[in-house]
């Protein structure tokens, strides 16, 4: 975990244990992540009390339901590595398949009201952003220009941020929850991925690199109107920061007070002084 000042890094879980796609539970009392062999794990914010959630493996790109009772995630299956999106009940471990189309269904993100899941999918020869209405299982395509993915809901559920190459490079865009008013937010040359919103909706935090082969990847932030672009970490040792996730309590917004966040590789934590 890190705060927005980019202080010294500690590791969660212990060094040598794998941890990817970290996500805070809505109440801020647990972190879900993809552990060794892609098994979904859960731990306390201090790295203690680790518990296995799924018995099967090959899970990635997780997110929590707003009530904290379920996790949605991507699972790779079959010889052709088909990625589908599933919902997992935390208490029972029951797994429910949500998507049945597309070769690759990635980065599911649960809407704040719990009614929809946004995700990226490769269908009909292109990557686009879709939403799934949970009650009806209706899937709706929201984007159609260029390749698009990595959607994340704003805290109030009115907007979705996503990455797109429609401008000729990798950039962050924002649209309404129904796909309208799509507009570009970032214009710095480089690659953007692993998007998340600050808990008060004032900033979008993301992993960014402008180096060849992604040698140095840092966390950065920008306001939804495209202003206030800033770098949070300053990588010089080959470390890679990615898939940030904001601490979910509104009392700890990204700015100006700062908040903790998680990022993967080995899950990394920084304590605010």
C-alpha positions as CSV (number, residue, x, y, z in Angstrom):
1,X,0.0,0.0,0.0
2,X,1.1,3.5,-0.6
3,X,-0.1,7.0,0.2
4,X,-0.1,9.8,-2.3
5,X,3.2,11.2,-1.1
6,X,5.1,8.1,-2.3
7,X,6.9,7.3,0.9
8,X,9.2,4.3,1.5
9,X,7.7,1.0,0.3
10,X,7.0,-2.1,2.5
11,X,5.7,-5.4,1.1
12,X,2.4,-7.2,1.5
13,X,2.2,-10.2,1.7
14,X,5.7,-11.4,2.8
15,X,8.6,-11.2,0.3
16,X,8.5,-14.3,-1.9
17,X,4.7,-14.6,-1.9
18,X,2.9,-13.6,-5.0
19,X,0.2,-11.0,-4.9
20,X,-1.6,-9.3,-7.8
21,X,-4.7,-7.3,-8.5
22,X,-5.2,-6.1,-5.0
23,X,-8.6,-4.6,-4.0
24,X,-9.8,-3.1,-0.8
25,X,-13.0,-4.5,0.7
26,X,-15.7,-1.8,0.9
27,X,-15.4,-1.5,4.7
28,X,-11.6,-1.1,4.5
29,X,-11.0,-4.0,6.8
30,X,-9.6,-6.5,4.2
31,X,-7.8,-6.7,0.9
32,X,-8.6,-9.3,-1.7
33,X,-5.9,-10.3,-4.2
34,X,-4.8,-13.0,-6.6
35,X,-2.2,-15.1,-4.8
36,X,0.1,-18.0,-5.8
37,X,-1.2,-19.9,-8.9
38,X,-4.0,-17.4,-9.2
39,X,-5.9,-18.4,-6.2
40,X,-8.1,-15.6,-4.7
41,X,-6.9,-14.7,-1.3
42,X,-8.1,-12.3,1.5
43,X,-6.0,-10.6,4.2
44,X,-6.1,-7.9,6.8
45,X,-4.7,-4.5,5.8
46,X,-1.5,-5.3,7.8
47,X,-1.0,-8.5,5.9
48,X,-2.1,-10.8,8.7
49,X,-4.9,-13.4,8.7
50,X,-4.6,-14.5,5.1
51,X,-7.4,-16.7,4.0
52,X,-8.0,-18.6,0.7
53,X,-11.3,-17.7,-0.9
54,X,-11.3,-20.0,-4.0
55,X,-10.3,-23.6,-4.3
56,X,-9.7,-23.3,-8.0
57,X,-6.9,-21.2,-9.5
58,X,-6.1,-19.0,-12.6
59,X,-8.0,-16.0,-11.2
60,X,-7.1,-12.3,-11.9
61,X,-8.6,-8.8,-12.1
62,X,-10.8,-8.9,-9.0
63,X,-13.3,-6.5,-7.5
64,X,-15.7,-6.5,-4.5
65,X,-19.4,-6.1,-4.5
66,X,-20.5,-2.9,-2.7
67,X,-21.9,-4.9,0.2
68,X,-18.6,-6.9,0.6
69,X,-20.2,-10.3,0.3
70,X,-18.9,-11.2,-3.2
71,X,-15.9,-10.9,-5.4
72,X,-16.1,-10.6,-9.2
73,X,-13.0,-11.8,-11.1
74,X,-11.7,-13.1,-14.4
75,X,-10.9,-16.8,-14.7
76,X,-8.8,-18.4,-17.5
77,X,-10.1,-21.8,-18.6
78,X,-9.5,-24.3,-21.4
79,X,-6.6,-25.1,-23.7
80,X,-7.4,-21.9,-25.7
81,X,-7.3,-19.8,-22.6
82,X,-10.8,-18.4,-22.7
83,X,-11.3,-15.7,-20.0
84,X,-14.7,-15.4,-18.5
85,X,-16.0,-13.3,-15.6
86,X,-17.4,-15.0,-12.4
87,X,-18.9,-13.9,-9.1
88,X,-17.6,-15.7,-6.0
89,X,-19.5,-15.7,-2.7
90,X,-17.0,-14.9,0.0
91,X,-18.7,-17.0,2.8
92,X,-19.5,-20.2,0.8
93,X,-17.0,-20.0,-2.1
94,X,-19.8,-20.6,-4.6
95,X,-18.7,-19.5,-8.1
96,X,-21.4,-18.2,-10.6
97,X,-20.5,-17.6,-14.3
98,X,-21.5,-14.2,-15.5
99,X,-20.2,-14.0,-19.1
100,X,-20.5,-16.7,-21.8
101,X,-19.3,-14.8,-24.9
102,X,-16.0,-13.3,-26.1
103,X,-12.6,-14.8,-26.0
104,X,-11.2,-12.4,-23.4
105,X,-13.3,-10.8,-20.7
106,X,-11.1,-8.7,-18.4
107,X,-11.0,-6.2,-15.6
108,X,-14.6,-6.4,-14.2
109,X,-15.6,-3.4,-12.0
110,X,-18.7,-3.5,-9.8
111,X,-20.9,-0.4,-9.9
112,X,-21.3,1.5,-6.6
113,X,-25.0,0.7,-6.5
114,X,-24.4,-3.0,-7.1
115,X,-26.6,-3.4,-10.2
116,X,-24.0,-3.5,-13.0
117,X,-20.5,-4.7,-13.8
118,X,-18.3,-2.9,-16.3
119,X,-15.7,-4.9,-18.1
120,X,-13.5,-5.1,-21.2
121,X,-14.0,-7.8,-23.7
122,X,-12.6,-9.0,-27.1
123,X,-15.5,-9.6,-29.4
124,X,-15.9,-9.4,-33.1
125,X,-12.2,-8.7,-33.6
126,X,-11.9,-5.7,-31.3
127,X,-11.5,-4.8,-27.6
128,X,-14.4,-2.7,-26.2
129,X,-16.0,-1.7,-22.9
130,X,-19.3,-3.4,-21.9
131,X,-21.7,-3.4,-18.9
132,X,-23.5,-6.4,-17.5
133,X,-26.8,-5.8,-15.7
134,X,-26.7,-8.4,-13.0
135,X,-30.5,-8.9,-12.5
136,X,-31.2,-9.4,-16.2
137,X,-27.8,-10.6,-17.5
138,X,-28.1,-8.0,-20.2
139,X,-24.8,-7.0,-21.8
140,X,-24.5,-3.6,-23.4
141,X,-21.5,-2.3,-25.5
142,X,-20.5,1.2,-24.5
143,X,-17.5,2.0,-26.8
144,X,-16.8,1.4,-30.5
145,X,-13.8,3.6,-31.5
146,X,-10.4,2.0,-31.4
147,X,-9.4,-0.5,-28.7
148,X,-10.8,0.2,-25.2
149,X,-10.6,-1.5,-21.8
150,X,-9.9,-1.3,-18.1
151,X,-13.2,0.4,-17.1
152,X,-13.7,1.8,-13.6
153,X,-16.8,3.4,-12.1
154,X,-16.6,6.8,-10.4
155,X,-17.6,6.7,-6.7
156,X,-21.0,8.2,-7.4
157,X,-21.7,5.8,-10.3
158,X,-22.3,8.5,-12.9
159,X,-19.1,8.1,-14.9
160,X,-16.7,5.4,-16.1
161,X,-13.0,6.0,-16.8
162,X,-11.3,3.7,-19.2
163,X,-8.2,3.4,-21.4
164,X,-8.3,3.8,-25.2
165,X,-6.0,4.0,-28.2
166,X,-8.5,5.9,-30.4
167,X,-6.3,9.0,-30.3
168,X,-3.3,7.1,-31.7
169,X,-1.7,6.2,-28.4
170,X,-2.7,4.9,-25.0
171,X,-4.8,7.5,-23.1
172,X,-7.4,7.8,-20.4
173,X,-11.0,8.7,-21.4
174,X,-14.2,9.3,-19.4
175,X,-17.8,8.7,-20.3
176,X,-21.2,8.6,-18.6
177,X,-22.4,5.3,-17.1
178,X,-24.5,4.8,-20.3
179,X,-21.6,5.4,-22.7
180,X,-22.4,9.0,-23.6
181,X,-20.1,12.1,-23.8
182,X,-16.8,10.2,-24.2
183,X,-13.9,12.5,-23.8
184,X,-10.1,12.3,-23.5
185,X,-8.5,13.2,-20.2
186,X,-4.8,12.5,-20.6
187,X,-2.5,13.7,-23.4
188,X,1.0,12.9,-22.1
189,X,2.8,10.5,-24.5
190,X,3.2,7.0,-22.9
191,X,1.1,4.0,-21.7
192,X,-1.7,4.2,-19.1
193,X,-3.2,1.2,-17.3
194,X,-4.6,0.0,-13.9
195,X,-7.0,2.9,-13.5
196,X,-8.8,3.6,-10.2
197,X,-10.7,6.6,-8.8
198,X,-10.0,8.5,-5.5
199,X,-12.7,7.8,-3.0
200,X,-14.0,11.4,-3.3
201,X,-14.0,11.3,-7.1
202,X,-11.6,14.2,-7.4
203,X,-8.8,12.2,-9.1
204,X,-8.1,9.2,-11.3
205,X,-5.0,7.2,-10.2
206,X,-3.2,5.0,-12.7
207,X,0.0,3.3,-13.6
208,X,2.0,5.2,-16.3
209,X,5.2,4.7,-18.2
210,X,6.9,6.6,-21.1
211,X,9.9,4.3,-21.2
212,X,10.8,1.6,-23.7
213,X,9.7,-2.0,-22.6
214,X,8.0,-0.5,-19.5
215,X,11.3,-0.5,-17.6
216,X,10.0,2.1,-15.1
217,X,6.3,2.2,-14.3
218,X,5.0,4.8,-11.8
219,X,1.7,5.7,-10.2
220,X,0.3,9.1,-11.3
221,X,-3.0,10.9,-10.9
222,X,-5.1,13.4,-12.9
223,X,-8.4,15.3,-12.3
224,X,-11.4,14.1,-14.3
225,X,-11.3,17.4,-16.3
226,X,-7.8,16.6,-17.4
227,X,-6.0,19.1,-15.2
228,X,-3.7,18.5,-12.3
229,X,-1.7,15.7,-13.8
230,X,0.9,14.6,-11.2
231,X,3.4,11.8,-10.5
232,X,3.0,10.0,-7.2
233,X,6.0,7.6,-7.3
234,X,9.4,8.1,-8.8
235,X,10.8,4.7,-9.9
236,X,14.6,4.6,-10.5
237,X,15.4,1.0,-9.5
238,X,13.3,-1.0,-12.0
239,X,10.3,-1.5,-9.6
240,X,7.0,-1.7,-11.3
241,X,3.8,-0.2,-9.9
242,X,0.5,-1.3,-11.3
243,X,-3.2,-1.8,-10.6
244,X,-3.6,0.8,-7.9
245,X,-6.7,0.7,-5.6
246,X,-7.8,3.5,-3.3
247,X,-8.6,2.9,0.4
248,X,-12.4,2.9,0.4
249,X,-13.3,5.3,3.2
250,X,-14.4,8.8,2.2
251,X,-12.6,10.2,5.3
252,X,-9.3,9.4,3.6
253,X,-9.6,10.9,0.1
254,X,-6.7,11.1,-2.3
255,X,-6.2,14.8,-2.0
256,X,-5.4,16.9,-0.1
257,X,-5.1,14.7,3.0
258,X,-3.8,11.7,1.2
259,X,-4.8,8.0,1.5
260,X,-3.3,4.5,1.3
261,X,-3.5,2.5,-1.9
262,X,-2.4,-0.9,-3.1
263,X,-0.4,-1.9,-6.1
264,X,0.9,-5.2,-7.3
265,X,4.0,-7.2,-8.1
266,X,4.5,-8.2,-4.6
267,X,1.8,-6.2,-2.9
268,X,3.5,-3.0,-1.8
269,X,2.6,-0.9,1.2
270,X,3.7,2.6,2.3
271,X,2.6,4.0,5.7
272,X,1.9,7.7,5.8
273,X,4.1,9.5,8.3
